């Protein structure tokens, strides 16, 4: 179970302070798909960064399986994310000197998985994403949509407990986007908590619930 307790975030600004997220208590259950929706600048990405431990809250805490992520030092928090979380970033965050295959297998190398095993798993996942023929290309040799699919494969490679995606199909055509969305939602069937940030009403409609946020204030979850 992932949950927030009085979670909030305030950033300094020229006028004093900017409320990015008002205090929030919310639970994300295993096997549940949550869509976080709201206009640009509403606080969606701030919420995602807090849930992942990339940002430290101003008040409150994020708890996963009884562990307060904010109480961990940066090194332990990074190791915990690697073991339990998968991320799809809006800007992809691919390593430019690594091939698509190497990018996908990279999280497994950090976990000490033998090279042959991680390469086999990465190659199979790229094949599922329709990128088998592009496995040995560098990111700058791939289209934006192909880079997005590599990023999604990298997020899935470790079988995460929690999968977080920021506009995961934003750079894909509708047909490819639908296929990749199925790959993102499938982990919920084996108990993964899936959290999607999206502007797409059709994607939000596929979630188990929709969390709406505006000006840093989260409304009560609604059934999709």
FITI-531927 format. One line per 8 residues: number of its first residue (from 0); for each residue x, y, z of N, C-alpha, C. Coordinates in Angstrom, 1 decimal. Example, Ala and Ser with C-alpha at 12.3 -4.5 7.8 and 13.67 -1.06 7.14 Angstrom:
# FITI-531927
0) 13.2 -5.7 7.8 12.3 -4.5 7.8 13.2 -3.3 7.8  12.8 -2.2 7.1 13.7 -1.1 7.1 12.9 0.0 7.9
# end
This chain:
# FITI-531927
0) 0.8 -1.2 0.0 0.0 0.0 0.0 0.9 1.3 0.0  0.6 2.2 -0.9 1.2 3.5 -0.9 0.2 4.5 -0.4  0.6 5.3 0.5 -0.4 6.3 1.0 0.4 7.6 1.4  -0.4 8.7 1.4 0.1 10.0 1.9 -0.6 10.4 3.1  0.1 11.1 4.0 -0.5 11.5 5.3 -0.1 13.0 5.5  -1.1 13.9 5.3 -0.9 15.3 5.4 0.2 15.8 4.5  0.3 15.2 3.3 1.4 15.6 2.4 1.1 16.9 1.8  2.1 17.8 1.8 2.0 19.1 1.2 3.4 19.6 0.7
8) 3.3 20.5 -0.3 4.6 21.1 -0.8 4.4 22.6 -1.0  5.4 23.3 -0.5 5.4 24.8 -0.7 6.8 25.2 -1.2  6.8 26.0 -2.3 8.0 26.4 -2.9 8.2 27.9 -2.6  9.4 28.4 -2.4 9.6 29.8 -2.2 9.3 30.5 -3.6  8.8 31.8 -3.5 8.6 32.5 -4.7 8.9 34.0 -4.4  8.8 34.8 -5.4 9.1 36.2 -5.2 8.2 36.9 -4.3  7.0 36.4 -4.1 6.0 37.0 -3.2 5.9 36.3 -1.9  6.9 35.3 -1.6 6.9 34.6 -0.3 6.9 33.1 -0.5
16) 5.7 32.6 -0.7 5.6 31.1 -0.9 4.5 30.8 -1.9  4.8 29.7 -2.6 3.8 29.2 -3.6 3.3 27.8 -3.1  2.1 27.7 -2.9 1.5 26.4 -2.5 1.4 25.5 -3.8  2.2 24.5 -3.9 2.2 23.6 -5.0 1.2 22.4 -4.7  1.1 22.0 -3.5 0.2 20.9 -3.1 -0.3 21.2 -1.7  -1.7 21.3 -1.6 -2.3 21.4 -0.3 -2.3 20.1 0.5  -2.3 20.1 1.8 -2.2 18.9 2.6 -3.2 17.8 2.1  -2.7 16.6 1.9 -3.4 15.5 1.2 -3.2 14.2 2.0
24) -4.3 13.5 2.2 -4.4 12.1 2.7 -5.0 11.3 1.6  -4.2 10.3 1.0 -4.7 9.6 -0.1 -4.0 8.2 -0.1  -4.8 7.2 -0.4 -4.2 5.8 -0.5 -4.2 5.3 -2.0  -3.2 4.6 -2.3 -3.1 3.9 -3.7 -2.9 2.4 -3.4  -3.9 1.7 -3.7 -3.9 0.3 -3.4 -3.2 -0.6 -4.4  -2.7 -1.7 -4.0 -2.1 -2.7 -5.0 -3.1 -3.1 -6.0  -2.8 -3.1 -7.3 -3.7 -3.6 -8.3 -4.6 -2.5 -8.8  -4.5 -1.3 -8.3 -5.4 -0.2 -8.6 -4.7 0.8 -9.6
32) -5.5 1.2 -10.6 -5.0 2.2 -11.6 -5.6 3.5 -11.2  -4.8 4.5 -10.9 -5.3 5.9 -10.6 -4.8 6.8 -11.7  -5.7 7.6 -12.3 -5.4 8.7 -13.2 -5.4 10.0 -12.5  -4.3 10.8 -12.6 -4.3 12.1 -12.0 -4.4 13.1 -13.1  -5.5 13.9 -13.0 -5.8 14.9 -14.1 -5.9 16.3 -13.6  -5.7 17.2 -14.4 -5.7 18.6 -14.1 -5.0 19.5 -15.1  -5.3 20.8 -15.1 -4.7 21.7 -16.1 -3.2 21.8 -15.9  -2.4 22.3 -16.8 -1.0 22.6 -16.7 -0.8 23.5 -15.5
40) 0.3 23.2 -14.7 0.6 24.0 -13.6 -0.3 23.7 -12.3  -1.1 22.7 -12.4 -2.0 22.4 -11.3 -1.4 21.7 -10.1  -0.2 21.1 -10.3 0.4 20.4 -9.2 0.5 18.9 -9.5  0.2 18.4 -10.7 0.2 17.0 -11.0 1.6 16.4 -10.8  2.6 17.0 -11.5 3.9 16.5 -11.5 4.5 16.6 -10.1  4.2 17.7 -9.4 4.7 17.9 -8.0 4.2 16.7 -7.2  2.9 16.3 -7.3 2.4 15.2 -6.5 3.1 13.9 -6.9  3.4 13.7 -8.2 4.1 12.5 -8.6 5.5 12.5 -8.0
48) 6.2 13.6 -8.1 7.6 13.7 -7.5 7.6 13.4 -6.0  6.6 13.9 -5.3 6.5 13.6 -3.9 6.3 12.1 -3.6  5.3 11.5 -4.4 5.0 10.1 -4.2 6.3 9.3 -4.4  7.1 9.7 -5.4 8.3 8.9 -5.7 9.5 9.2 -4.9  9.4 10.2 -4.0 10.5 10.6 -3.2 11.6 11.4 -3.9  11.3 11.9 -5.1 12.2 12.9 -5.8 12.2 14.2 -5.1  11.0 14.6 -4.5 10.9 15.8 -3.7 10.6 15.5 -2.3  11.1 16.3 -1.4 10.8 16.1 0.1 9.7 17.0 0.4
56) 8.6 16.4 1.1 7.4 17.3 1.4 7.7 18.4 2.4  6.9 19.4 2.3 7.0 20.5 3.3 6.4 20.1 4.6  5.3 19.3 4.5 4.7 18.7 5.7 4.2 17.3 5.3  4.0 16.5 6.3 3.4 15.1 6.0 4.5 14.2 5.5  4.0 13.0 5.0 4.9 12.0 4.6 4.2 11.1 3.5  5.1 10.3 2.8 4.7 9.3 1.9 5.1 8.0 2.5  4.2 7.0 2.6 4.5 5.7 3.2 4.2 4.6 2.3  5.2 3.7 2.1 5.0 2.5 1.3 5.3 1.3 2.1
64) 4.3 0.4 2.3 4.4 -0.8 3.1 5.0 -0.5 4.5  4.5 0.6 5.1 4.8 1.0 6.4 6.1 1.8 6.5  6.8 2.0 5.4 8.1 2.7 5.4 7.9 4.2 5.0  8.3 5.1 5.8 8.3 6.6 5.5 9.5 6.9 4.5  9.1 7.2 3.3 10.2 7.4 2.3 11.0 8.6 2.6  10.4 9.6 3.2 11.1 10.9 3.5 12.1 10.7 4.6  11.9 9.6 5.5 12.9 9.4 6.6 14.1 8.7 6.1  14.2 8.2 4.9 15.4 7.6 4.4 16.4 8.6 3.9
72) 17.6 8.3 4.0 18.6 9.2 3.4 18.6 9.1 1.9  19.2 10.0 1.2 19.1 10.0 -0.3 19.5 8.7 -0.9  20.6 8.2 -0.4 21.2 6.9 -1.0 20.2 5.8 -0.8  19.7 5.6 0.4 18.7 4.5 0.7 17.4 4.7 -0.1  17.0 6.0 -0.2 15.8 6.3 -1.0 15.9 5.9 -2.4  17.1 6.2 -3.0 17.4 5.9 -4.4 17.3 4.4 -4.6  18.0 3.6 -3.7 18.0 2.2 -3.7 16.6 1.6 -3.6  15.8 2.2 -2.7 14.4 1.7 -2.5 13.6 1.9 -3.8
80) 13.7 3.1 -4.4 13.0 3.4 -5.7 13.4 2.3 -6.7  14.7 2.1 -6.8 15.2 1.1 -7.8 14.5 -0.3 -7.7  14.3 -0.7 -6.4 13.8 -2.0 -6.1 12.3 -2.1 -6.3  11.6 -1.0 -6.1 10.1 -1.0 -6.0 9.3 -0.2 -7.0  10.0 0.8 -7.6 9.3 1.7 -8.4 9.7 1.6 -9.9  8.8 1.9 -10.8 9.1 2.1 -12.2 8.6 3.4 -12.7  9.3 4.2 -13.5 8.9 5.5 -13.9 9.0 5.7 -15.4  8.0 6.4 -15.9 8.0 6.9 -17.3 7.9 8.4 -17.3
88) 9.1 9.0 -17.6 9.1 10.5 -17.5 8.7 11.1 -18.8  8.1 12.3 -18.7 7.6 13.0 -19.9 8.7 13.3 -20.8  9.9 13.6 -20.3 11.1 13.9 -21.1 11.9 12.7 -21.4  11.4 11.5 -21.1 12.0 10.2 -21.4 13.2 9.9 -20.5  14.2 10.9 -20.3 15.3 10.7 -19.5 16.2 9.4 -19.9  16.3 9.2 -21.2 17.1 8.1 -21.7 18.6 8.6 -21.6  19.5 7.6 -21.4 20.9 7.9 -21.4 21.4 7.9 -22.8  21.9 9.0 -23.3 22.2 9.2 -24.7 23.3 8.4 -25.3
96) 24.2 7.9 -24.4 25.3 7.1 -25.0 25.1 5.7 -24.9  23.9 5.3 -24.5 23.5 3.9 -24.4 22.4 3.6 -25.5  22.5 2.4 -26.1 21.5 2.0 -27.1 20.1 1.7 -26.4  19.1 1.6 -27.2 17.8 1.3 -26.6 17.8 0.1 -25.7  18.5 -1.0 -26.2 18.6 -2.2 -25.3 19.3 -1.9 -24.0  20.4 -1.2 -24.1 21.2 -0.9 -22.9 20.4 0.0 -21.9  19.6 0.9 -22.5 18.8 1.8 -21.6 17.8 0.9 -20.9  17.1 0.0 -21.6 16.1 -0.8 -20.9 16.7 -1.7 -19.9
104) 17.9 -2.3 -20.1 18.4 -3.2 -19.1 19.2 -2.5 -18.0  19.4 -1.2 -18.1 20.2 -0.5 -17.2 19.7 -0.6 -15.7  18.4 -0.5 -15.4 18.0 -0.7 -14.0 18.3 -2.1 -13.5  18.3 -3.1 -14.3 18.7 -4.5 -13.8 20.2 -4.6 -13.6  21.0 -3.8 -14.3 22.4 -3.8 -14.1 22.7 -3.2 -12.7  22.0 -2.2 -12.3 22.2 -1.5 -11.0 21.8 -2.5 -9.9  20.9 -3.4 -10.2 20.5 -4.4 -9.2 21.3 -5.7 -9.2  22.3 -5.7 -10.0 23.3 -6.8 -10.0 22.8 -8.0 -10.8
112) 21.8 -7.9 -11.7 21.3 -9.0 -12.5 22.4 -9.4 -13.5  22.7 -10.7 -13.7 23.8 -11.0 -14.7 23.4 -10.5 -16.1  24.5 -10.2 -16.8 24.3 -9.5 -18.1 23.5 -10.3 -19.1  23.7 -11.6 -19.2 22.9 -12.4 -20.1 21.4 -12.4 -19.8  21.1 -12.5 -18.5 19.7 -12.5 -18.1 19.0 -11.2 -18.4  19.7 -10.1 -18.0 19.1 -8.8 -18.2 18.9 -8.4 -19.7  19.9 -8.9 -20.5 19.9 -8.6 -21.9 18.7 -9.4 -22.5  18.5 -10.6 -22.1 17.4 -11.4 -22.6 16.1 -10.8 -22.3
120) 15.9 -10.4 -21.1 14.7 -9.7 -20.6 14.4 -8.4 -21.4  15.5 -7.6 -21.5 15.3 -6.3 -22.2 15.0 -6.5 -23.7  15.6 -7.5 -24.3 15.3 -7.7 -25.7 13.9 -8.2 -25.9  13.4 -9.1 -25.0 12.0 -9.6 -25.1 11.0 -8.4 -25.0  11.3 -7.5 -24.0 10.4 -6.4 -23.8 10.4 -5.4 -24.9  11.5 -5.2 -25.5 11.6 -4.3 -26.7 10.8 -4.9 -27.9  10.9 -6.2 -28.0 10.1 -6.9 -29.0 8.6 -6.7 -28.8  8.2 -6.8 -27.6 6.8 -6.6 -27.3 6.4 -5.2 -27.6
128) 7.3 -4.2 -27.5 7.0 -2.8 -27.7 7.1 -2.5 -29.2  7.4 -3.5 -30.0 7.6 -3.3 -31.5 8.9 -2.6 -31.9  9.9 -2.8 -31.0 11.2 -2.1 -31.2 12.3 -3.1 -31.3  12.0 -4.3 -31.7 13.1 -5.3 -31.8 14.1 -4.9 -32.8  13.7 -4.3 -33.9 14.7 -4.0 -34.9 15.5 -2.7 -34.6  15.1 -2.0 -33.5 15.7 -0.7 -33.1 16.5 -0.9 -31.9  16.7 -2.1 -31.4 17.3 -2.3 -30.1 18.7 -1.7 -30.0  19.5 -1.7 -31.1 20.9 -1.3 -31.0 21.1 0.1 -31.5
136) 20.0 0.9 -31.6 20.1 2.3 -32.0 20.2 3.2 -30.7  20.9 4.3 -30.9 21.0 5.3 -29.8 19.7 6.1 -29.8  19.5 6.8 -28.6 18.2 7.6 -28.6 18.1 8.6 -29.7  19.2 9.3 -30.0 19.1 10.3 -31.1 18.9 9.7 -32.5  18.9 8.4 -32.6 18.5 7.8 -33.8 17.1 7.3 -33.8  16.4 7.5 -32.8 15.0 7.1 -32.6 14.0 8.3 -32.7  12.8 8.0 -33.2 11.8 9.1 -33.1 11.3 9.3 -31.7  10.6 10.4 -31.5 10.1 10.7 -30.2 9.2 9.6 -29.7
144) 8.4 9.0 -30.5 7.5 7.9 -30.1 8.3 6.7 -29.8  9.4 6.4 -30.5 10.2 5.2 -30.2 10.9 5.4 -28.9  11.4 6.6 -28.6 12.1 6.9 -27.4 11.1 6.7 -26.2  9.8 7.1 -26.4 8.8 6.9 -25.4 8.6 5.5 -25.1  8.6 4.6 -26.1 8.4 3.2 -25.9 9.6 2.6 -25.2  10.8 3.1 -25.5 12.0 2.6 -24.8 11.9 2.9 -23.3  11.4 4.2 -23.0 11.3 4.6 -21.6 10.3 3.8 -20.9  9.2 3.4 -21.6 8.2 2.5 -20.9 8.7 1.1 -20.7
152) 9.4 0.6 -21.6 10.1 -0.7 -21.4 11.0 -0.7 -20.2  11.8 0.4 -20.1 12.7 0.5 -19.0 12.0 0.5 -17.7  10.8 1.2 -17.6 10.0 1.3 -16.4 9.4 -0.1 -16.0  9.2 -0.9 -17.0 8.5 -2.2 -16.7 9.5 -3.3 -16.4  10.8 -3.1 -16.8 11.7 -4.2 -16.8 11.9 -4.9 -15.5  11.8 -4.1 -14.4 12.1 -4.7 -13.1 10.9 -5.3 -12.4  9.7 -5.3 -13.1 8.5 -5.8 -12.4 8.2 -5.0 -11.2  7.9 -3.6 -11.3 7.8 -2.8 -10.1 6.6 -3.0 -9.3
160) 6.6 -2.7 -8.0 5.4 -2.7 -7.2 4.5 -1.5 -7.5  5.2 -0.4 -7.9 4.5 0.9 -8.2 5.0 1.4 -9.6  4.1 1.6 -10.5 4.4 2.2 -11.8 3.8 3.6 -11.9  4.7 4.6 -12.2 4.3 5.9 -12.3 4.6 6.4 -13.7  3.7 7.1 -14.4 3.9 7.5 -15.7 3.3 8.9 -15.9  4.1 9.8 -16.5 3.7 11.2 -16.7 3.5 11.4 -18.2  2.2 11.5 -18.6 1.8 11.6 -20.0 2.4 10.5 -20.8  2.2 9.3 -20.5 3.0 8.2 -21.1 2.7 8.0 -22.6
168) 1.6 8.4 -23.1 1.3 8.2 -24.6 1.3 9.5 -25.3  1.8 10.6 -24.8 1.8 11.9 -25.4 2.5 12.0 -26.7  3.5 11.2 -27.0 4.3 11.3 -28.2 4.0 10.2 -29.2  2.9 9.4 -28.9 2.5 8.3 -29.7 1.3 8.5 -30.6  1.2 7.9 -31.8 0.0 7.9 -32.5 -1.1 7.1 -31.8  -2.3 7.3 -32.2 -3.4 6.7 -31.5 -3.3 5.1 -31.4  -2.9 4.5 -32.5 -2.9 3.1 -32.6 -1.8 2.5 -31.6  -0.6 3.1 -31.8 0.6 2.7 -30.9 0.3 3.1 -29.5
176) -0.3 4.2 -29.3 -0.7 4.7 -27.9 -1.6 3.7 -27.2  -2.6 3.2 -27.9 -3.5 2.2 -27.4 -2.8 0.9 -27.0  -1.9 0.5 -27.8 -1.1 -0.8 -27.5 -0.2 -0.6 -26.3  0.5 0.5 -26.3 1.4 0.8 -25.1 0.6 1.0 -23.9  -0.6 1.6 -24.0 -1.4 1.8 -22.8 -1.8 0.5 -22.2  -2.1 -0.5 -23.0 -2.4 -1.9 -22.5 -1.2 -2.4 -21.7  0.0 -2.2 -22.2 1.2 -2.7 -21.6 1.4 -2.0 -20.2  1.0 -0.7 -20.1 1.1 0.0 -18.8 0.0 -0.4 -17.8
184) -1.2 -0.8 -18.3 -2.2 -1.2 -17.4 -2.1 -2.6 -17.0  -1.5 -3.5 -17.8 -1.4 -4.9 -17.5 -0.8 -5.2 -16.1  0.3 -4.5 -15.7 0.9 -4.8 -14.4 -0.1 -4.7 -13.2  -1.2 -4.0 -13.4 -2.2 -3.9 -12.3 -2.8 -5.3 -12.0  -2.8 -6.1 -13.1 -3.4 -7.5 -12.9 -2.6 -8.4 -12.0  -1.3 -8.1 -11.9 -0.5 -8.9 -11.0 -0.2 -8.1 -9.7  -1.0 -7.0 -9.4 -0.9 -6.4 -8.1 -0.1 -5.1 -8.1  0.4 -4.6 -9.2 1.2 -3.4 -9.3 0.2 -2.2 -9.1
192) 0.6 -1.2 -8.3 -0.1 0.0 -8.2 0.3 0.9 -9.4  -0.6 1.3 -10.2 -0.3 2.1 -11.4 -0.9 3.5 -11.2  0.0 4.6 -11.4 -0.4 6.0 -11.3 -0.1 6.7 -12.6  -1.1 7.2 -13.2 -0.9 7.9 -14.5 -1.2 9.4 -14.4  -0.4 10.2 -14.9 -0.7 11.6 -15.1 -1.1 11.7 -16.6  -2.3 12.3 -16.8 -2.7 12.4 -18.2 -3.7 13.6 -18.4  -3.6 14.1 -19.7 -4.6 15.1 -20.1 -5.7 14.4 -20.9  -5.5 13.2 -21.2 -6.4 12.4 -22.1 -7.6 11.8 -21.4
200) -8.8 12.3 -21.7 -10.0 11.8 -21.0 -10.2 10.3 -21.3  -9.8 9.8 -22.5 -10.0 8.4 -22.8 -9.1 7.5 -22.0  -7.9 8.0 -21.7 -7.0 7.2 -20.8 -7.5 7.3 -19.4  -8.0 8.4 -18.9 -8.5 8.6 -17.6 -9.7 7.6 -17.4  -10.5 7.5 -18.4 -11.7 6.6 -18.3 -11.4 5.2 -18.1  -10.1 4.7 -18.4 -9.7 3.4 -18.2 -9.2 3.1 -16.8  -9.0 4.1 -16.1 -8.5 4.0 -14.7 -9.6 3.5 -13.7  -9.2 2.9 -12.6 -10.2 2.6 -11.6 -10.8 3.8 -10.9
208) -10.0 4.8 -10.8 -10.5 6.1 -10.2 -9.7 7.2 -10.8  -10.3 8.4 -10.7 -9.7 9.7 -11.2 -9.5 10.6 -10.1  -8.3 11.1 -9.9 -8.0 12.1 -8.9 -7.8 13.4 -9.6  -8.6 14.4 -9.3 -8.5 15.7 -10.0 -7.8 16.7 -9.1  -6.9 17.5 -9.7 -6.1 18.5 -9.0 -6.1 19.8 -9.7  -6.3 20.9 -9.0 -6.3 22.2 -9.5 -5.7 23.2 -8.5  -4.7 24.0 -8.9 -4.1 24.9 -8.0 -3.6 24.3 -6.7  -3.1 23.0 -6.9 -2.5 22.3 -5.8 -3.5 21.7 -4.8
216) -4.7 21.7 -5.2 -5.8 21.2 -4.3 -6.4 19.9 -5.0  -6.3 18.8 -4.3 -6.9 17.6 -4.8 -8.3 17.4 -4.4  -9.2 17.1 -5.4 -10.6 16.8 -5.1 -10.7 15.3 -4.7  -11.8 15.0 -4.1 -12.0 13.6 -3.7 -12.0 12.7 -5.0  -11.3 11.5 -4.9 -11.3 10.6 -6.1 -12.7 10.2 -6.5  -12.9 10.1 -7.8 -14.2 9.8 -8.4 -14.0 8.5 -9.2  -15.0 7.7 -9.3 -15.0 6.5 -10.1 -14.9 7.0 -11.6  -14.0 6.3 -12.3 -13.8 6.7 -13.7 -15.0 6.2 -14.5
# end
